């Protein structure tokens, strides 16, 4: 089929081209995606479905002007989507690890260091929950400083504080408020 034929069929609500695409290219894309990206069948199938839907949307929006090989287009789209998901996953994992490291530092000396990973995860979740209790401004400030590792000068600019001293004082108050919230929750946790 030509791009114009795909477009006309999609505009008319005809799903025949979609069925053809799934039948012709599904197995190839799923198998090769599994092999190349080392993902499971379900993730590969999801990626293929997303690639087909992306193709349909781009055809309808006239964003594809030329296409020489639909199979390669779909496969490449699958690869790019999987890579983007992996990058996002790694970014989130790294972000969570920085948060966890800081949260565990909060408990230094206050909690037995020989807690299981499950207990550490529970404490981590507890910290996240208590962070919501300190207010949005405090949570934003603490996240900007400890998690995003912004300097006080950057925080002054980013969060519209009047000076570095005000930001520093507010950070200290927010930290005390958060520690108090954590202490209340830890007492009920233990």
MODELLER restraints for C-alpha pairs under 7 A, 6 or more apart:
rsr = mdl.restraints
at = mdl.atoms
rsr.add(forms.Gaussian(group=physical.xy_distance, feature=features.Distance(at['CA:6:A'], at['CA:17:A']), mean=6.78, stdev=0.5))
rsr.add(forms.Gaussian(group=physical.xy_distance, feature=features.Distance(at['CA:7:A'], at['CA:59:A']), mean=5.86, stdev=0.5))
rsr.add(forms.Gaussian(group=physical.xy_distance, feature=features.Distance(at['CA:7:A'], at['CA:60:A']), mean=5.85, stdev=0.5))
rsr.add(forms.Gaussian(group=physical.xy_distance, feature=features.Distance(at['CA:25:A'], at['CA:71:A']), mean=5.92, stdev=0.5))
rsr.add(forms.Gaussian(group=physical.xy_distance, feature=features.Distance(at['CA:26:A'], at['CA:48:A']), mean=6.90, stdev=0.5))
rsr.add(forms.Gaussian(group=physical.xy_distance, feature=features.Distance(at['CA:29:A'], at['CA:48:A']), mean=6.74, stdev=0.5))
rsr.add(forms.Gaussian(group=physical.xy_distance, feature=features.Distance(at['CA:29:A'], at['CA:75:A']), mean=5.33, stdev=0.5))
rsr.add(forms.Gaussian(group=physical.xy_distance, feature=features.Distance(at['CA:30:A'], at['CA:44:A']), mean=5.10, stdev=0.5))
rsr.add(forms.Gaussian(group=physical.xy_distance, feature=features.Distance(at['CA:30:A'], at['CA:45:A']), mean=5.82, stdev=0.5))
rsr.add(forms.Gaussian(group=physical.xy_distance, feature=features.Distance(at['CA:30:A'], at['CA:48:A']), mean=6.69, stdev=0.5))
rsr.add(forms.Gaussian(group=physical.xy_distance, feature=features.Distance(at['CA:33:A'], at['CA:44:A']), mean=6.02, stdev=0.5))
rsr.add(forms.Gaussian(group=physical.xy_distance, feature=features.Distance(at['CA:33:A'], at['CA:79:A']), mean=6.79, stdev=0.5))
rsr.add(forms.Gaussian(group=physical.xy_distance, feature=features.Distance(at['CA:34:A'], at['CA:40:A']), mean=6.13, stdev=0.5))
rsr.add(forms.Gaussian(group=physical.xy_distance, feature=features.Distance(at['CA:34:A'], at['CA:41:A']), mean=6.65, stdev=0.5))
rsr.add(forms.Gaussian(group=physical.xy_distance, feature=features.Distance(at['CA:34:A'], at['CA:44:A']), mean=6.10, stdev=0.5))
rsr.add(forms.Gaussian(group=physical.xy_distance, feature=features.Distance(at['CA:47:A'], at['CA:78:A']), mean=5.33, stdev=0.5))
rsr.add(forms.Gaussian(group=physical.xy_distance, feature=features.Distance(at['CA:47:A'], at['CA:81:A']), mean=6.77, stdev=0.5))
rsr.add(forms.Gaussian(group=physical.xy_distance, feature=features.Distance(at['CA:47:A'], at['CA:82:A']), mean=6.89, stdev=0.5))
rsr.add(forms.Gaussian(group=physical.xy_distance, feature=features.Distance(at['CA:48:A'], at['CA:78:A']), mean=5.79, stdev=0.5))
rsr.add(forms.Gaussian(group=physical.xy_distance, feature=features.Distance(at['CA:51:A'], at['CA:74:A']), mean=5.76, stdev=0.5))
rsr.add(forms.Gaussian(group=physical.xy_distance, feature=features.Distance(at['CA:51:A'], at['CA:77:A']), mean=5.67, stdev=0.5))
rsr.add(forms.Gaussian(group=physical.xy_distance, feature=features.Distance(at['CA:51:A'], at['CA:78:A']), mean=5.70, stdev=0.5))
rsr.add(forms.Gaussian(group=physical.xy_distance, feature=features.Distance(at['CA:52:A'], at['CA:74:A']), mean=6.74, stdev=0.5))
rsr.add(forms.Gaussian(group=physical.xy_distance, feature=features.Distance(at['CA:58:A'], at['CA:64:A']), mean=6.11, stdev=0.5))
rsr.add(forms.Gaussian(group=physical.xy_distance, feature=features.Distance(at['CA:98:A'], at['CA:147:A']), mean=6.26, stdev=0.5))
rsr.add(forms.Gaussian(group=physical.xy_distance, feature=features.Distance(at['CA:99:A'], at['CA:147:A']), mean=5.81, stdev=0.5))
rsr.add(forms.Gaussian(group=physical.xy_distance, feature=features.Distance(at['CA:100:A'], at['CA:124:A']), mean=6.33, stdev=0.5))
rsr.add(forms.Gaussian(group=physical.xy_distance, feature=features.Distance(at['CA:103:A'], at['CA:124:A']), mean=6.69, stdev=0.5))
rsr.add(forms.Gaussian(group=physical.xy_distance, feature=features.Distance(at['CA:103:A'], at['CA:127:A']), mean=6.95, stdev=0.5))
rsr.add(forms.Gaussian(group=physical.xy_distance, feature=features.Distance(at['CA:127:A'], at['CA:182:A']), mean=6.42, stdev=0.5))
rsr.add(forms.Gaussian(group=physical.xy_distance, feature=features.Distance(at['CA:130:A'], at['CA:178:A']), mean=6.93, stdev=0.5))
rsr.add(forms.Gaussian(group=physical.xy_distance, feature=features.Distance(at['CA:130:A'], at['CA:181:A']), mean=5.88, stdev=0.5))
rsr.add(forms.Gaussian(group=physical.xy_distance, feature=features.Distance(at['CA:130:A'], at['CA:182:A']), mean=6.07, stdev=0.5))
rsr.add(forms.Gaussian(group=physical.xy_distance, feature=features.Distance(at['CA:131:A'], at['CA:139:A']), mean=6.04, stdev=0.5))
rsr.add(forms.Gaussian(group=physical.xy_distance, feature=features.Distance(at['CA:131:A'], at['CA:178:A']), mean=6.38, stdev=0.5))
rsr.add(forms.Gaussian(group=physical.xy_distance, feature=features.Distance(at['CA:132:A'], at['CA:139:A']), mean=6.87, stdev=0.5))
rsr.add(forms.Gaussian(group=physical.xy_distance, feature=features.Distance(at['CA:134:A'], at['CA:177:A']), mean=6.50, stdev=0.5))
rsr.add(forms.Gaussian(group=physical.xy_distance, feature=features.Distance(at['CA:134:A'], at['CA:178:A']), mean=6.00, stdev=0.5))
rsr.add(forms.Gaussian(group=physical.xy_distance, feature=features.Distance(at['CA:138:A'], at['CA:174:A']), mean=5.33, stdev=0.5))
rsr.add(forms.Gaussian(group=physical.xy_distance, feature=features.Distance(at['CA:141:A'], at['CA:171:A']), mean=6.61, stdev=0.5))
rsr.add(forms.Gaussian(group=physical.xy_distance, feature=features.Distance(at['CA:142:A'], at['CA:171:A']), mean=6.70, stdev=0.5))
rsr.add(forms.Gaussian(group=physical.xy_distance, feature=features.Distance(at['CA:144:A'], at['CA:150:A']), mean=5.65, stdev=0.5))
rsr.add(forms.Gaussian(group=physical.xy_distance, feature=features.Distance(at['CA:144:A'], at['CA:155:A']), mean=6.84, stdev=0.5))
rsr.add(forms.Gaussian(group=physical.xy_distance, feature=features.Distance(at['CA:145:A'], at['CA:151:A']), mean=6.52, stdev=0.5))
rsr.add(forms.Gaussian(group=physical.xy_distance, feature=features.Distance(at['CA:152:A'], at['CA:164:A']), mean=6.03, stdev=0.5))
rsr.add(forms.Gaussian(group=physical.xy_distance, feature=features.Distance(at['CA:152:A'], at['CA:167:A']), mean=6.72, stdev=0.5))
rsr.add(forms.Gaussian(group=physical.xy_distance, feature=features.Distance(at['CA:152:A'], at['CA:168:A']), mean=7.00, stdev=0.5))
rsr.add(forms.Gaussian(group=physical.xy_distance, feature=features.Distance(at['CA:153:A'], at['CA:164:A']), mean=6.11, stdev=0.5))
rsr.add(forms.Gaussian(group=physical.xy_distance, feature=features.Distance(at['CA:156:A'], at['CA:162:A']), mean=6.85, stdev=0.5))
rsr.add(forms.Gaussian(group=physical.xy_distance, feature=features.Distance(at['CA:156:A'], at['CA:163:A']), mean=6.26, stdev=0.5))
rsr.add(forms.Gaussian(group=physical.xy_distance, feature=features.Distance(at['CA:156:A'], at['CA:164:A']), mean=6.04, stdev=0.5))
rsr.add(forms.Gaussian(group=physical.xy_distance, feature=features.Distance(at['CA:156:A'], at['CA:167:A']), mean=6.28, stdev=0.5))
rsr.add(forms.Gaussian(group=physical.xy_distance, feature=features.Distance(at['CA:161:A'], at['CA:167:A']), mean=6.06, stdev=0.5))
